[in-house]
Amino acid sequence: LITGGTRGMGLEIAKWMGKRGAGNLVLVSRRGLSEGPQSSLSNDKNEALASCVKELEGQGVTVHVLAIDLSLPEAQKTLQQAIDGLQLPPVKGVVHAAGVAGYHTLDRCSPSDLDNTMAPKALGALALDSIFPPGSLDFFLLTSSVGQLVGFPGQLTYAPANAFLDGFAVYRRRQGDACTSIQWTCWRGVGLMAQNKSAIRMILRGMQARGIADISPEEALAALE
């Protein structure tokens, strides 16, 4: 099961898992796979997701796309019911890649900004923790960020969201679980690095000033081997 699995890192990880023998993949995101002219998902993103699903199915992978917002209070119940309804074999691994980027400084941040950035990562992780308690999975991978360690500007909301994931992984491991939180640098052309050019330039300047480079998706996925 991959949260945030319809875009960015989540979609890349889904394709990587499909190539390595995953028989069933459940991709969870707020919007899912939208259809029709009134789709709330941009055409480019929707087409990329549809293409990925088609590619995976061509490899013999059974793919289910669920539109569930993990930041909502009833997310745990909704996701559990959806999984039960699919009648799949037991879920043996989870990748929690849901999240929204936030660029906030103290003088331009409201409580709602913090809530919006924290919720997908923190509340999503807690919902998954309730459904898949420690010891029930072969692996539980969390996508965190190196940003909170090196002091990128504008990390007032994004840094604590990722720091929560890091602490959450420690909490699960202390209970004997195979949970890992990876503090990624930017993936080239993916997620934050697939935004508008001005945002990409700002990110690259901040990374270069701190001696950090981005990596290609291939390099990132090789690290998961």
Buried (B, 14 or more C-beta within 10 A) or exposed (E): BBBBBBBBBBBBBBBBBBEEEBEBBBBBBBBBBBEEEEEEBEEEBBEBBBEBBEBBEEEEBEBBBBBBBBBBEEBBEBBBEBBEEEEBEEBEBBBBBBBBBBBBEEEEBEEEBBEBBBBBBBBBBBBBBEBBEBEEBEEBBBBBBBBBBBEBEBBBBBBBBBBBBBEBBEBBBEEEBBBBBBBBBBBBEBBBBBEEEEBBEBBBEBBEEEEBEBBEBEEBBEEBE
